[in-house]
Amino acid sequence: MSAPKTIAFFGATIGCGLATLSNALDADTRCIALCRTPSKLEGLFSDDKTSRLTIIEGNVHDVDAVKKCLTVDGTHLVDTIIFSIGSRSMNYKLELDDPSICRRAIATVLEALNQLRRQGLTGRPRLIALSTTGISQFGSDTPYIVGLLYYYLLYSPHEDKKAMEQLITGSDEDFTIVRSSWMLDGATNKAIRVGVEDPKHGRESDAIGYSITREDVGKWIFENLVQNDNGVYVRKIATITH
């Protein structure tokens, strides 16, 4: 019998990260989450679920704290990494509190993996990173009006996501980048359409839409990239939308 999967979470306190974590705990999956403020996660889940959740206090820019999240029993690496770190807007102008957080945080995760392997830990985690539509180099993947809004309102965070993606696709890790359309709150029963892009060779299929909910993104990630992963999206970029 194979050992149960272990997932490391970076960005699990809100949004898609929290939604993915909730689905993982519902499925009795062992989870490790890095939190600057553990109280944001403590108390959100019932006792039977929190028994499967390890919360490590720390900052994603601290390589030693990140290494603790990536290690299982001191001998091997986690099976999956869910990276949903993002910056927050400070005001109505959408100025960011940390405009380079995604690229710096993913660089720390990649460095932590390299250090742990040099220390003798085994394993090859699947790195799943949340990105956004509107940044593909192979043509538009949004409706025209959404593309305009992205350009004028979200230029800075999108540049950060681009830099994050380049670090991931330039690594030797087994990754899947998930680009979601404009995100809303609330779970739905709507069908999710999926487009696939190869970061080197271009678009394989399109899925162009206006929006999707954070809860539906988290559910899709867990069901298709963790629970029932068949390798279709390895080293690919998946665009998901309603």
Secondary structure, DSSP 8 states (H G I E B T S, - for coil): -----EEEEES-SSHHHHHHHHHHHHTT-EEEEEESSGGGTTTSS-HHHHTTEEEEE--TT-HHHHHHHHEETTTEE-SEEEE-----B-STT--BS-TTHHHHHHHHHHHHHHHHHHTT-B---EEEEEEESS--TTS--S-HHHHHHHHHHSHHHHHHHHHHHHHHHTSSSEEEEEEE-EEESS------EEEEEETTTEEEE----SEEEHHHHHHHHIIIIIIT--STTTTEEEEEE-
